[in-house]
Amino acid sequence: MARPVIYLIGTSGHPNFGDEFITAAWIKYLAETAPEAEVWLDSPQPGASSTLFAGMHPHLFVTDTLWRAVSESSHLPVEEVGSRVSNLVTNLGSPAFDLGLLKLREARSLHLVGGGYLNGVWPHHFALTDAMRAVKELTGAKLFATGHGLMPVPGGLTEPAEFFRDFDYVSVRDQDSAQQYGVPLGVDDAFLGAASEIGRDTPEADGMFVCIQSDMTDTETFEKTIAGVRPIIERAISEGKPVSYVEAIPGVDHAAFARLSDLIPGEKFIPFAHIWQHGLPLSAHQEWVTTRFHFHLLASAAGAKGIALGIRPGYYDIKHRSLVELGSGWHYAAADRDAGAGVAAPSGGTLSDQLPRLTARKRAEADKLYPVQSAPQSQDRTGRATLLSRIGAARRR
């Protein structure tokens, strides 16, 4: 009997800690609940993703079929990208894509795993939803999207909910996205794996931890952010606290460390490779200053207090405030204006107080999408012979 095919779509492989963490959480979940299935991950960077997620599921395969279709159509006006990609999915006839597209037709479900990559910052990424609907029209596959941050809304869009037309399940992680797109409010997909991350590396780590990104912003804001963070670090040092710098995206997050290296010694720089292999050094005895959303989420889930810096209005402020509204207890500050306010004591606790509830909520969502079931006896209702004949016909046209 053929193995059931579960198809995940996410923006992993850059690497970017948050995106990689979410993807790993879903793969590990499926290793536990569906170890017999084939899990296909569609990623913009399949080579790096293959390395990052190696061994996490016994039948994991990584491709870039849909992401490549979208990227190779990005030269078109954004309103034309979706139709071009869905036509490719439906009609085949491209030797560079056909084998990957045939695999799509074997999937019992297609799942856009969470993150902040579907919004007005990258409006062409919504073509992924057009491709998914095209697959559903062909095979009846279930369509899922979970834990997304959909703000800002793409310019000129009058019906945001149309992106998820015919989806079987959708959830978002912030109230703004829920209201604008008319979809249910959930929580970030990272809560699927948050509990297991805490204590994976140096569970008693203390002191201050810093991460300031240089992407998704402009030079002026970046410089103001560095200037605002510097006195916070100096204050921590004067109090005898060790200060470490944590990297979420290699290179991109090193730029701020280079500017602060007179305060933070090289041996206190924790690279992405270390945290991926050994875990984040998380504990309730810490203070954090970071622009990174998933460091905010995980550190607060461990009981740490901190400042979340919104590096890009309309995007990061919505992300961080969604955690504050959940009860992270962190102080939110506009990165270029209020960074020097200092780390405030948690207000009403941290996410550690609610982690069991939030984890159970996300786990229940996952169990709803992937109930235990037996493998199908056939690949799909269209039949491979028919599909191959269609490929030949398309190429002759």
N, C-alpha and C positions, 0 to 999 in steps of 0.2 A: 504493500500500500504506500502511496506517495505521502511524504511528510506534509503537514499543513504549512502554508507559507504565511508568515507575518511580516508585513512590510512597514518599516519605520522610516520616517523622513525627518531629518534634523540638520542643523547647521554646525556639525562637528568637524574636527580635524585641523583647525587653524594652527595650533591649539588655543582655545579660550576656556579657562577653567569652568566657568558656569555652563557653557554649552556642552562641554565634555562630561561634566558631572551629571547633568540631566540625562544625556544619552546613556551613560553607564548605568544610571539608576534603572532605566527601563530594560536594558539588556540583562542586568542581573536579576531583575524581577522575573523576566521571561525565562531565564535559566532555572529559576526556582519553580515556576508555575507551568511552563511549557517547554521542558527540556527536549522533547521529541520534535519540536517544530523547527523548520528552517526560518531563521530570522535574517531578513535582508535589511540592511541599513543603507539608505540613499543619502550621501554626504557630499558636500562641495569638495572635500579633500579626502578621497577614499584611501589613499596611501597612508596618510598620517592616521586616519581613523582605524585602519587595520592594525596598526601598531598599538594605538591607545587602548583598544578594546579587545586585544588578543586574549583568548582564553576565557572571556567572560560568559560565553554561551557555547555549548558544544557544537552548534550548527549555525554559526554566524558567518554571513557573507556581506561584503561591503561593495557598493557600487556608487556611481554618480549619474545614473541614467536621467533622472528628472532634473537634478541640479544642472547638469550639462545642457540639457534641452533649454532650460531657462536662461543660463548664462550666454549660450550661443544665439539667443533671441533678444538679448538686452540692447542691441543696437536699434531695435525697432521702437516706435512710440509705445509708451508703457501700456496703452489701451489695446495694442495689437499683440502683445507678448502672449497673453493667455490663449487666444484663439490659435496662434501658431503652434504652441506647445500641445494643446488639446487635439489639434488636427494631426500632429505627428503621432500622438498616442493612439488615436482612432484608426488612422489609415496606414500606418507602417510605411514600408517602402524606402527606408533609409538604412543602408548597410551599417552605418555607424551606431545606430540605436536599436535595431530590430530585436536582437537577442535580449537586451535589457527590457524592452517593452513587452516581449513575450513572457518574461518572468513576472512582470507586473500583473499579467492576466491570470497567473496562478495564485495570486494572493487572496486570502479570504478577508483580509482587512488592510487598509492603508492608514497610517497614523502619523500625523504631523505632531511630533513631540514638542514640548514647550520651549519657550524662549522669547526673545524680543526681536525676531527677524521678519515678522509679518507686520508691516506698518508703513507709514509714509516716508520713512527714511530709506527704505528699499522697496518701493511699490511694485517693482517687477517680480518680487518673490511671491506675490499673490497668484501668479501664474501656476504655482504648485497646486492650488486648490482647483483650478480649471483642469489640470491634468488628472487629478484624483477623481473628479466628477466624470471625466471621459472614461476612466477605467470602470467606474461603477456602472455606467450605461452599457458597457460591453459585458461585464461579468456579474454584476450585482454585489461586488465587494463592499464591505462595510467601510465607512469613512469616519475617522476620528481626528480631533484636534484638542489638545489638552494643555492647560497652564500657560496660555499665550498672553503676551503684552502687546496689544494691537495699536497703541498710541505712539505717534500721532496718526490720525486718519489721513490717508492719501489725499492730496489736493484734488478738487473737482469731483469727489466721490459723493453721490447723492444717496445711495443705498448700500451702506457697508455690509449689512447682513447678507447681501447677495453672494459674497465670497464663500459663505458656508451653506449655500443652498444645497439641499440633498445630503448634507452630512448627517450621520447617525448620532453623533455625540460631539459637543463642543463645550469647552470651558475656558475661561480666562482668569488671570491672576490679579486684576485690579478693577476697581469699580468704574473707572472712566471707560475702559474697554468694554465692560459689560453693558454700560448704558449706551455707548455710541454704536455698538454692533448688535445690540439686542440679543445677547447670548448670556448663559448663566455664569455667575461669579464663582470661581473655585479658588484654588491656591496653586502656587508655583510647583512645577513637577519635581523640583529638587527635594521637596518634602518626602518623596518616595524613598530617598536614600539618605536623608539627613541624619537619622538616628545612628546609622552604622558608621558615619564619618566621624562622629564625635568620639574622641578617645582612641582613634586609629594611630595617632602619632603624639608622643609626649603629652599625655593627658593632664599633666600638672603645669604645663607651660604658663608663665605669667609675664607681666610687663605690657608694653605697648607694641601694637602691630600696625603697620602702615602699608597702604597700597594706593598710589595715585596714578591713574591712567593718563596717557598722552593722546589717545585716540578719541574720536567722537567729540572733539572740542576744537577751539581755536587757540592760537599761540597766546593771546592776551589772557584768556581765561586760565590756561594752563599755568602761566607765570603767576597770576594772582593766587591761584590755588596753592602753589608751592610756597609763596610768601605767607599765606595764611596758616599753613600747616607747620611751618618752621617753629614758631613760638610754642606750639603745643608740644612738639618733640623736645624742645629745650626745657620746657617746664617738667616733662617726665624725667629727663636726665637729671635735672636739679633735685628731683625727689628720689633719686637713686634707682629708678626703674630701668630695666633693660629694654631697648627698643630694637625691634626687628622689622625688616621690610619683606613683604610677601609679593611674589610675582604671579599674576593671573594669566597674562599673555606675554610670552617671551618677547623681549625687545621693546614692545610697546610700553610695558610697565617699568622697564629699566631706566627710562629717561628721567623719571622723577627721582629714582634712587641715586642716579649720578649727580643730580643737583643737591641731594641731601647727604651725600657720602661723607661730608665733614662731620656730620652728627651721627650717622649710622655706619658702623664699620662693616667691611666686606664680609666678615664671617657671620654677620647677622642678616645677610641677604639670603632669602629662601626661594630658590628658583622653582618654576613650574614643575620641572622634572621631579624634584623632591616631593612636592605635595601630591603629585599624581601617583607616585610609587608608594609613598609612606603615609600620606594623609596630611590634612591641615593640622597644625599644632593648636588645638582648640581647648579652652577651659573657661570656667567662670571667673578666673582670677586675672582676666585680661581687660585691656582697653584697646579699642580699635579706632583708626581714622582711615576711612577708605571711600573711594568713589565706586568700588565694585559691588554690585547688587548681591551677588551670591556669597561674597565674604560677609556682608551685612547679615544675610539670612542665616548662614551657618554659625557665625560667631555668636549671634544673639541666641540661636537655638542651643548653644553650649552654655549660655548664661553670661556671656561677656557684655560689657557696656561699650558704647562708642558713639562716634559721629559719622553719619552717612552724608557724603558730599555729593550734591547733584551737579554733575559736570555739564549736563546739557538740558536746558529747560524744555519741557514738553515731552521728554523721553525719560531721563534718569530721575527727575523729580517724581514722576508718577510711579516708577518702579520702587524707589525707596519708600515713598509714602505709603505704598500698599503694605509694606512690612511694619511701618510705624502703626498703621491702623490695625494690624493683626496683634500688636502688642509687643513689638521688639524692644520698646523702652529707650531706643536710641534718639539722639538729637539729630534732626535733619537740618542741613545748612546748604544754602546756595554756595557752590564752591568758590566763586570769585568774590563773594561779599562777606560771608559769615564764618569762614573756615576757622578763624582764630578764636572762636567762642569758648573752646575748651570742651573736654569730655564730661558730659553731665552724668550724674548718677542715674541708673535706670529708673524710669517713671512707671510705677505699677508693675515691676517685674520685667522679664525678658521673654523671648519666645521659648526658652527652656521650660517655662511653666505650662505652656500650651503644646509642647512638642508631641506628646502622646496623642492628643486629640487631632492635631494637624496631620500627623503621620497616618493615623487611622482613617482620616478623611480621604487622603490621597490614595491609600491602599484600597479603600472601598471603591473608589473610582476605577482604579486599575482592575480590580476583580470584576467589576461590571463590564469592562471592555473585553476582558480575556477570561471568560468562564472556561472551566475545564471541559474539554470535548474531545471526541475521538477524531483521528485523521480521516480526511475524505478519501474515497476510493478512486476518484478521477481528478485530473488536473484542473480542468475548467470546462464549462459547458460548450464553448465554441469548438474545442478540439484542435490539437496541434496541427494535424494534417491540413485542416481548413485554413488555419492561420498561415502556414507556410505557402499554401497556394495563393493566399492574398498578397503575401510579400512579393511573390513572383509576378503577379498581375500588376501590382503597383510599380514595380521596377520597369515593366514593359511599356507603361504609359508614357 
